[in-house]
Amino acid sequence: MEKLQLRDLIVPGAKDDDYISDVAQTKRALELWTMEPGFQVAFLAAPEEALAAHGLSIDAQSLRILVCKEEAEEYRNFLPEELPQTAGRYRGFIREKFRQRERMVRSDCVPSQPAFRAWRTRQLNRCWAELGRKNGAMIHAPLMFELNLGCSVGCPFCGIAAGKLQTVCRYDEENRTLWRGILSYMKEFMGSAAGSGTCYYATEPLDNPDYEKFVRDYFEILGMVPQITTAVSMRNPARTKALLEELHRMEPAIHRFSVLSLDILHRIHRYFTPEELLYVELLPQFPEAPFCRFSNTGRAHEMGEGQADYDGDTISCISGFVVNLAERSVRLQTPCAASAAHPTGEYFVARERFSDLEDFKRVVAQITETFLKAELPKDKPVRLRPGIEYGMTEEGISFCSRKRYQLKFSGSDDIHPDIYQRVLTAIQTGGSPREIAVALLEEDISPAYTFFILQKFELAGLFLEEYE
């Protein structure tokens, strides 16, 4: 079978109508499979008829490859280029989205500011041990904005337990000047990574009637389109449609609608064509949806029956600054496993208020100096994080966590495995890096080796931060 010619779609100028329609209709069919009660049964009984009932004309066998266990297993080792056309095109689209996310994590979201970059890397690595595979879906954005204080929707499952809507930041002359100043300063402070976040967090972005105006400034100054997730896509569908079209003209990107009921799903599908929603992921957030799953954090944990214990989940995806324009505040936070101490799966490192642009700069500088360290302090005690087990191996050391995450450090021609093990033993004894290096020097281990290994452990997120 001749290999498919696949095309990237999340790029400017993707205009192959037949290709786009094929992928978009497949996406619509998968939305029905995951959210429409009864569709799975109808499709398995009469595939073509079930698709036609929803105005879809895609290849039914391709959909079976994507959703049915037996066909999926048969084609499991096939590359997208080797699959039947419709299935291969859709798999290629998913592969493109994964590549985009990986680029965000490894490049676009990496701050240029040294201390901030090192801190974010430590948090990202810590989360592999703490959150396991969940961490693979998180970009650890370094900067997000909130244009409102609170949220009007009040979803009962909100994983970060957003409070009720109190006020919004209007786009008047004073706020416009402040907003543009903050954007320019954060670009100067952390480089292009400043544009990799969003204009919402614990808020509903479309609660702000001026959201579009703020976004235009964001794109003009930072050169990127902020991803939007909204739970009120059908509150004013004409506005939502116009916003999606404008965002796509700026730069193709993936956005999201939280679908709160079956009725809203039906309204979305009636109002938007499959092609108009190609770049919008629909999230099943209602109990009737076959693939609905609420993270066991925030209000979702509170409403859960028989879920007395947290399962270490989180929906947070930021390791950096959240700037709230409505209350003029800055907070530094990072994801963590939800627990009684951190019920929303967020660790709040710092929070400060600011009055104007100069005060904002002062707050960011103060938080950076106090909490973000570029290098391991030589005179502060180091402590391994709790919950991580370790063992000696022939190659060096192996660390593992309850999330089945394993990290190995192996010796080399320059550093014998035994040196890694002796550094680990010295850490358990206690002391600062300088004290550990002095103690190991008496065992003929060079301080250069000791500091090198300690810094590797630190970058891996194995040590508690000073503020912890």
C-alpha positions as CSV (number, residue, x, y, z in Angstrom):
1,M,0.0,0.0,0.0
2,E,1.3,3.4,-1.0
3,K,2.1,5.6,1.9
4,L,-0.1,8.7,2.6
5,Q,1.2,12.2,2.0
6,L,0.4,13.9,5.3
7,R,0.2,17.6,5.8
8,D,0.6,19.8,8.8
9,L,-2.6,21.7,9.6
10,I,-1.6,23.9,12.6
11,V,0.2,26.3,10.2
12,P,-0.7,29.4,8.4
13,G,-2.2,28.8,5.0
14,A,-3.5,25.3,5.4
15,K,-6.0,25.4,2.6
16,D,-6.6,21.8,1.3
17,D,-10.4,21.8,1.7
18,D,-10.8,18.0,1.1
19,Y,-8.0,17.1,3.5
20,I,-9.2,19.5,6.2
21,S,-12.8,18.3,5.9
22,D,-11.7,14.7,6.2
23,V,-9.8,15.4,9.4
24,A,-12.5,17.7,10.8
25,Q,-15.3,15.2,10.2
26,T,-13.3,12.5,11.8
27,K,-12.8,14.7,14.8
28,R,-16.6,15.3,15.0
29,A,-17.2,11.6,14.9
30,L,-14.8,11.1,17.8
31,E,-16.6,13.8,19.7
32,L,-19.8,11.9,19.3
33,W,-18.0,8.6,20.3
34,T,-16.7,10.2,23.5
35,M,-19.7,12.5,24.5
36,E,-23.0,11.4,22.8
37,P,-24.8,8.7,24.8
38,G,-25.9,5.9,22.5
39,F,-23.6,6.8,19.6
40,Q,-21.2,4.0,20.3
41,V,-24.0,1.3,20.2
42,A,-25.5,2.9,17.0
43,F,-22.1,3.0,15.2
44,L,-21.2,-0.6,16.1
45,A,-24.6,-1.8,14.9
46,A,-24.7,0.2,11.6
47,P,-21.6,2.4,11.1
48,E,-22.5,4.2,7.9
49,E,-26.1,4.9,9.1
50,A,-24.8,6.3,12.4
51,L,-22.4,8.6,10.7
52,A,-24.9,9.7,8.1
53,A,-27.4,10.6,10.8
54,H,-25.0,13.3,11.9
55,G,-24.1,14.5,8.4
56,L,-20.7,12.8,8.3
57,S,-19.4,11.0,5.2
58,I,-16.0,9.7,6.4
59,D,-14.8,6.1,6.0
60,A,-16.3,4.0,8.7
61,Q,-13.5,1.5,8.8
62,S,-11.0,4.3,9.5
63,L,-13.1,5.4,12.5
64,R,-13.1,1.8,13.7
65,I,-9.3,1.8,13.7
66,L,-9.4,4.8,15.9
67,V,-12.0,3.7,18.4
68,C,-12.4,-0.1,18.4
69,K,-10.1,-2.2,20.5
70,E,-9.7,-5.0,18.0
71,E,-8.9,-2.8,15.0
72,A,-6.7,-0.5,17.0
73,E,-4.6,-3.5,18.1
74,E,-4.4,-4.8,14.5
75,Y,-3.0,-1.4,13.4
76,R,-1.1,-0.6,16.6
77,N,2.4,-0.6,15.1
78,F,1.5,1.2,11.9
79,L,2.7,4.7,11.3
80,P,0.0,7.3,10.3
81,E,1.4,7.3,6.8
82,E,0.7,3.5,6.6
83,L,-3.0,3.6,7.7
84,P,-6.1,3.9,5.5
85,Q,-6.5,7.5,4.4
86,T,-9.0,8.9,6.9
87,A,-7.4,7.2,9.9
88,G,-3.9,8.2,8.8
89,R,-4.8,11.8,8.3
90,Y,-6.3,12.1,11.7
91,R,-3.4,10.3,13.4
92,G,-1.1,12.7,11.6
93,F,-3.1,15.6,13.0
94,I,-2.8,14.2,16.5
95,R,1.0,13.6,16.0
96,E,1.3,17.2,14.9
97,K,-0.4,18.4,18.1
98,F,1.9,16.3,20.2
99,R,4.9,17.8,18.4
100,Q,3.6,21.2,19.1
101,R,3.1,20.4,22.8
102,E,6.6,19.0,23.1
103,R,8.0,22.2,21.4
104,M,6.1,24.2,24.0
105,V,7.6,22.3,26.9
106,R,11.2,22.1,25.6
107,S,11.5,25.4,23.8
108,D,8.7,28.0,23.7
109,C,8.0,28.0,27.4
110,V,11.6,28.1,28.5
111,P,12.4,31.6,30.1
112,S,15.6,33.3,29.1
113,Q,16.1,34.7,32.7
114,P,18.7,32.2,34.2
115,A,17.2,31.8,37.7
116,F,13.7,31.5,36.4
117,R,14.7,29.0,33.8
118,A,16.5,26.8,36.3
119,W,13.6,27.0,38.8
120,R,11.1,26.0,36.1
121,T,13.3,23.1,35.0
122,R,13.4,21.8,38.6
123,Q,9.6,22.0,38.9
124,L,9.1,20.2,35.7
125,N,11.4,17.4,36.7
126,R,9.9,17.2,40.2
127,C,6.5,16.7,38.7
128,W,7.6,13.5,36.9
129,A,8.2,11.9,40.3
130,E,5.1,13.5,41.9
131,L,2.6,13.3,39.1
132,G,3.9,10.5,36.8
133,R,2.4,10.3,33.3
134,K,0.1,13.2,34.1
135,N,3.2,15.5,33.8
136,G,3.5,14.5,30.1
137,A,0.4,16.5,29.3
138,M,1.6,19.7,31.1
139,I,3.5,22.5,29.4
140,H,4.6,24.3,32.7
141,A,3.8,27.7,31.2
142,P,6.0,30.4,32.7
143,L,3.4,33.2,32.6
144,M,-0.4,33.5,32.6
145,F,-2.7,36.4,33.0
146,E,-6.2,36.8,34.6
147,L,-8.3,39.6,33.3
148,N,-11.0,39.0,35.9
149,L,-11.2,38.3,39.6
150,G,-13.3,35.1,39.9
151,C,-15.5,33.2,37.5
152,S,-19.2,33.5,36.6
153,V,-19.6,29.9,35.7
154,G,-19.1,28.1,39.0
155,C,-18.6,24.6,37.6
156,P,-19.2,22.1,40.4
157,F,-16.2,20.1,39.3
158,C,-13.7,23.0,39.0
159,G,-10.3,21.5,39.8
160,I,-8.9,24.8,41.1
161,A,-12.1,25.9,42.9
162,A,-12.3,29.3,41.3
163,G,-14.2,31.8,43.3
164,K,-17.3,33.7,42.2
165,L,-16.9,36.5,39.8
166,Q,-16.2,39.8,41.6
167,T,-14.9,42.2,39.0
168,V,-13.3,42.4,35.6
169,C,-10.5,44.6,34.3
170,R,-11.9,46.9,31.6
171,Y,-9.8,48.1,28.7
172,D,-9.8,51.7,29.6
173,E,-6.9,54.0,28.9
174,E,-5.2,53.4,32.3
175,N,-5.5,49.7,32.2
176,R,-4.5,49.6,28.5
177,T,-1.3,51.5,29.4
178,L,-0.6,49.2,32.3
179,W,-1.3,46.1,30.3
180,R,1.0,47.0,27.4
181,G,3.7,48.0,29.9
182,I,3.4,44.6,31.7
183,L,3.6,42.7,28.4
184,S,6.6,44.6,27.3
185,Y,8.4,44.2,30.6
186,M,7.7,40.5,30.9
187,K,9.0,40.0,27.3
188,E,12.2,41.8,28.4
189,F,12.4,39.8,31.6
190,M,11.9,36.3,30.3
191,G,12.2,36.6,26.5
192,S,9.9,35.1,24.0
193,A,8.6,32.6,26.5
194,A,6.4,35.4,27.8
195,G,4.0,34.7,24.9
196,S,3.5,31.0,25.6
197,G,0.8,31.4,28.2
198,T,-2.9,32.4,28.3
199,C,-5.1,35.3,29.3
200,Y,-7.1,33.2,31.8
201,Y,-6.4,30.8,34.6
202,A,-8.8,30.6,37.5
203,T,-11.2,32.7,35.4
204,E,-13.6,32.4,32.5
205,P,-12.0,34.5,29.8
206,L,-15.2,35.5,28.1
207,D,-16.5,37.1,31.3
208,N,-14.4,40.0,30.2
209,P,-16.3,42.0,27.6
210,D,-12.9,43.5,26.4
211,Y,-11.1,40.1,26.1
212,E,-10.5,40.6,22.3
213,K,-8.9,44.0,22.9
214,F,-6.4,42.6,25.5
215,V,-5.6,39.7,23.1
216,R,-4.8,42.0,20.2
217,D,-2.2,43.8,22.4
218,Y,-0.9,40.4,23.5
219,F,-0.3,39.3,19.9
220,E,1.2,42.6,18.9
221,I,3.7,42.7,21.7
222,L,4.5,39.1,22.4
223,G,4.0,37.7,18.8
224,M,1.9,34.7,19.9
225,V,-1.8,33.9,20.2
226,P,-2.9,33.0,23.8
227,Q,-4.7,29.7,23.9
228,I,-8.3,30.1,25.1
229,T,-10.4,27.6,27.1
230,T,-14.0,28.7,27.6
231,A,-17.0,27.1,29.4
232,V,-19.4,29.6,27.9
233,S,-18.9,29.1,24.2
234,M,-22.7,29.3,23.6
235,R,-23.4,32.2,25.8
236,N,-22.9,34.4,22.8
237,P,-22.0,32.0,19.9
238,A,-21.6,34.8,17.4
239,R,-18.9,36.4,19.6
240,T,-17.2,33.0,20.1
241,K,-17.2,32.3,16.4
242,A,-15.8,35.8,15.5
243,L,-13.1,35.4,18.2
244,L,-12.0,32.0,16.8
245,E,-11.8,33.4,13.3
246,E,-9.7,36.4,14.5
247,L,-7.4,34.2,16.5
248,H,-6.9,31.9,13.6
249,R,-6.1,34.8,11.3
250,M,-3.4,35.8,13.8
251,E,-1.9,32.4,14.1
252,P,-3.3,28.8,13.9
253,A,-3.4,27.3,17.4
254,I,-5.4,24.7,19.4
255,H,-8.2,26.1,21.7
256,R,-10.7,24.4,23.9
257,F,-14.4,24.4,24.8
258,S,-15.5,22.9,28.1
259,V,-18.8,21.2,27.3
260,L,-21.0,21.3,30.5
261,S,-24.1,19.4,29.3
262,L,-25.4,17.2,26.5
263,D,-27.6,20.1,25.4
264,I,-24.6,22.4,25.0
265,L,-22.9,19.7,22.9
266,H,-25.8,19.6,20.6
267,R,-26.0,23.4,20.3
268,I,-22.2,23.5,19.6
269,H,-22.6,20.9,16.9
270,R,-25.6,22.6,15.3
271,Y,-23.9,26.1,15.3
272,F,-20.4,25.2,14.2
273,T,-19.4,23.1,11.3
274,P,-16.8,20.4,11.8
275,E,-14.3,22.5,9.8
276,E,-14.9,25.5,12.1
277,L,-14.0,23.4,15.1
278,L,-11.0,21.7,13.6
279,Y,-8.7,23.7,16.0
280,V,-11.0,23.5,19.0
281,E,-10.9,20.5,21.4
282,L,-14.2,19.8,23.1
283,L,-13.8,18.6,26.7
284,P,-16.5,16.3,28.0
285,Q,-17.5,17.8,31.3
286,F,-20.9,16.3,32.0
287,P,-21.7,12.9,33.7
288,E,-23.7,11.5,30.7
289,A,-20.6,11.7,28.5
290,P,-19.0,8.2,28.1
291,F,-15.5,9.7,28.4
292,C,-16.2,12.2,31.2
293,R,-13.7,12.2,34.0
294,F,-13.2,14.9,36.6
295,S,-9.8,15.4,38.2
296,N,-10.0,14.6,41.9
297,T,-9.0,18.1,42.9
298,G,-10.8,21.2,44.1
299,R,-14.5,21.1,44.0
300,A,-14.5,17.9,42.1
301,H,-12.9,16.2,45.1
302,E,-15.5,17.9,47.4
303,M,-18.4,16.6,45.4
304,G,-17.0,13.1,44.8
305,E,-18.6,10.2,46.6
306,G,-16.3,7.6,48.1
307,Q,-13.2,9.7,47.3
308,A,-12.1,10.5,50.8
309,D,-8.4,10.3,49.7
310,Y,-6.8,12.4,47.0
311,D,-5.2,10.5,44.2
312,G,-2.4,13.0,43.6
313,D,-4.0,14.7,40.6
314,T,-3.9,18.3,39.4
315,I,-5.2,20.4,36.5
316,S,-2.6,23.1,37.0
317,C,-0.2,23.6,34.1
318,I,1.9,26.6,35.1
319,S,5.3,26.8,36.8
320,G,5.7,30.5,36.9
321,F,3.8,33.8,37.4
322,V,0.1,34.4,37.3
323,V,-0.7,38.1,36.9
324,N,-4.2,39.2,37.8
325,L,-5.0,42.6,36.3
326,A,-8.4,42.9,38.1
327,E,-6.9,42.9,41.6
328,R,-3.4,43.9,40.5
329,S,-1.6,40.9,42.0
330,V,1.2,38.6,41.1
331,R,1.6,35.1,42.4
332,L,4.3,32.5,41.8
333,Q,3.0,28.9,41.7
334,T,3.7,25.4,40.4
335,P,1.7,22.2,40.1
336,C,1.8,19.6,42.8
337,A,-0.1,16.4,43.7
338,A,-3.5,17.3,45.3
339,S,-3.7,16.6,49.0
340,A,-5.3,17.9,52.1
341,A,-2.5,20.5,52.3
342,H,-2.9,21.4,48.6
343,P,-6.5,20.6,47.7
344,T,-6.4,22.2,44.2
345,G,-3.1,20.6,43.2
346,E,-1.2,23.9,43.3
347,Y,1.8,25.0,45.3
348,F,1.7,28.8,45.9
349,V,5.2,30.0,46.5
350,A,4.5,33.8,46.8
351,R,1.8,36.3,46.3
352,E,2.1,40.1,46.2
353,R,0.0,43.1,45.2
354,F,1.1,45.9,43.0
355,S,-0.2,49.4,42.3
356,D,1.3,50.5,38.9
357,L,3.9,49.4,36.3
358,E,6.9,50.4,38.4
359,D,5.6,48.6,41.4
360,F,4.9,45.5,39.3
361,K,8.5,45.5,38.2
362,R,9.6,45.8,41.8
363,V,7.3,42.8,42.8
364,V,8.6,40.6,40.0
365,A,12.2,41.4,40.9
366,Q,11.6,40.8,44.6
367,I,9.9,37.4,44.0
368,T,12.7,36.4,41.7
369,E,15.5,37.3,44.1
370,T,13.8,35.7,47.1
371,F,12.5,32.4,45.6
372,L,14.2,31.7,42.2
373,K,17.8,30.4,42.4
374,A,19.9,29.8,39.4
375,E,22.4,27.6,41.2
376,L,22.4,25.4,44.3
377,P,23.3,27.5,47.3
378,K,26.6,26.2,48.7
379,D,25.9,27.1,52.4
380,K,22.3,25.9,52.8
381,P,21.5,22.4,53.9
382,V,20.2,20.0,51.2
383,R,17.3,17.6,51.8
384,L,16.0,14.9,49.5
385,R,12.3,15.1,48.8
386,P,10.1,12.8,50.8
387,G,8.3,10.0,48.9
388,I,11.2,9.2,46.7
389,E,13.0,5.9,47.2
390,Y,16.5,5.2,46.1
391,G,18.9,2.3,45.7
392,M,22.4,1.6,44.7
393,T,23.0,-0.1,41.4
394,E,26.1,-1.3,39.6
395,E,26.0,1.7,37.4
396,G,25.3,4.3,40.1
397,I,22.0,5.2,41.8
398,S,18.3,4.7,41.0
399,F,15.5,6.9,42.3
400,C,11.9,6.0,42.0
401,S,8.5,7.3,43.2
402,R,5.1,6.0,44.0
403,K,4.0,7.2,40.5
404,R,6.4,4.5,39.1
405,Y,8.8,7.2,37.9
406,Q,12.4,6.0,37.8
407,L,15.5,8.1,37.4
408,K,18.9,6.7,37.1
409,F,22.3,8.3,37.5
410,S,25.2,6.3,36.0
411,G,28.9,6.7,36.4
412,S,31.2,7.4,33.5
413,D,34.9,7.2,32.6
414,D,35.4,10.4,34.6
415,I,33.2,9.7,37.6
416,H,33.0,6.2,39.0
417,P,29.6,5.0,40.1
418,D,30.9,4.6,43.6
419,I,31.3,8.4,43.8
420,Y,27.6,9.0,43.1
421,Q,26.8,6.5,45.9
422,R,29.1,8.2,48.4
423,V,27.6,11.6,47.6
424,L,24.1,10.2,48.2
425,T,25.2,8.7,51.5
426,A,26.7,12.1,52.6
427,I,23.4,13.8,51.7
428,Q,21.6,11.5,54.1
429,T,24.1,12.4,56.9
430,G,23.1,16.0,56.5
431,G,24.8,19.3,55.8
432,S,25.3,21.9,53.1
433,P,27.0,21.3,49.7
434,R,30.1,22.9,51.0
435,E,30.1,20.7,54.2
436,I,29.4,17.6,52.1
437,A,32.3,18.5,49.7
438,V,34.7,19.0,52.7
439,A,33.7,15.7,54.2
440,L,34.2,13.8,50.9
441,L,37.5,15.5,50.3
442,E,38.8,13.6,53.2
443,E,37.8,10.4,51.2
444,D,39.8,11.7,48.3
445,I,36.8,12.8,46.3
446,S,37.3,16.1,44.4
447,P,34.9,18.9,45.4
448,A,34.4,19.5,41.7
449,Y,32.9,16.0,41.4
450,T,30.7,16.5,44.5
451,F,29.3,19.8,43.4
452,F,28.7,18.4,39.9
453,I,26.7,15.5,41.2
454,L,24.8,17.7,43.7
455,Q,23.8,20.1,40.9
456,K,22.6,17.2,38.8
457,F,20.4,16.0,41.7
458,E,19.1,19.5,42.2
459,L,18.2,20.0,38.5
460,A,16.3,16.7,38.6
461,G,14.1,18.2,41.3
462,L,15.2,15.8,44.0
463,F,15.9,18.4,46.6
464,L,13.4,20.5,48.6
465,E,13.5,24.1,47.6
466,E,14.6,26.6,50.4
467,Y,11.0,27.9,50.7
468,E,9.7,24.4,51.3
